[in-house]
Amino acid sequence: MIIILMSIMAVVLVAMGILLWTKQTIFFSLIVENSQNKTFLQAFGIIFTVLGVLCLFVGFLNQLEWAITFLCIMLVISGIFSFLLAKKMQ
């Protein structure tokens, strides 16, 4: 069960990373388009893509402790991204 759930999460993380990294025009409707915001979106795109790849490895380990640790780390990074994006939207 852990393998299936982590695989689904890996697909979502990689898709989000690719959207942030390449299709930034979607997010520029929410924030101002400048070089600082482009690097912000590219950096988090790379981070989410790396998290997606790590998610596959953690899923194949099939250990509950590693999966919960990874989920906590992913939620903290996603929260930081959400907070910073909301701050840029003001």
N, C-alpha and C positions, 0 to 999 in steps of 0.2 A: 504494500500500500504506500509506503514511503517513497518508493521508486516512482510510482505513477504520479503522486502529488508533486514531488520535486521536479519531475520532468515537465509537468504542466507549468509550474512556476518558472522553470528555466526558459521555456518558450516565451512566456509573457515578459520576463526580464530582458531577454535578447531582443524581442520585438520593440520594447520600450527604449532600449539602448540605441537601436538602429534609428528609431524615430527621432530621438533626441540628437543623435549624431549627424544624421543626413537631412531629415525633413524638418528643419527648424522653422520654416514659415508658419507651421501650425501654431507654434508657441509665440511667434512674434505678433500674432493678433492679440495676445494678452500682455506682452511686455514690449518695451522700446527696443527697436533693432539697432544695436551698436556692437562694437567689437568685444566689449566686456561681457555682454549677454551671450554673444556667440560662443565665446570660450567657456562660459558657465554651462551652456547647454551641451557643448561638445565634451566637456570634462565629465559631466554626469552621464552622458551617453556612453562613454567608455567605461565608467564605473559600473553602470547597470549591465553592460555587455559582459564584463568580467564576472560580475555576480551571477549572471546566467550560466556561464561556463562552470563556475565553482559549484553552482547548484546541481549541475549534472553529476559532478564528482561526489558531492555529499549524498546525492540520491543513490548512487551506485554503492556507496559504503553501507547503506541500509542500516544505519545505527541511529536510534532515536536521539541520543545526546548530541551528536553532531548536527542532526537536522534541526533541533531546537536552538542550538547555538547559532547556526547559520540564519535561521529565521529571525532571531533577535537582532543580529548584526544587520540583516537586510532591512528590517523595520526601522532601525535607527537611521540608516543611510537614507531610506525613503522619507522619513520624517524630516531629516535635515534638508533634503531636496525640496520637499513641500513647503517648509518654512521659508527657505530662501527664495523660492519662486513667488510665494505670496508676498514676501517683503518687496520684491522687485515689481509686483503688480500695482503697488500703491502709487 
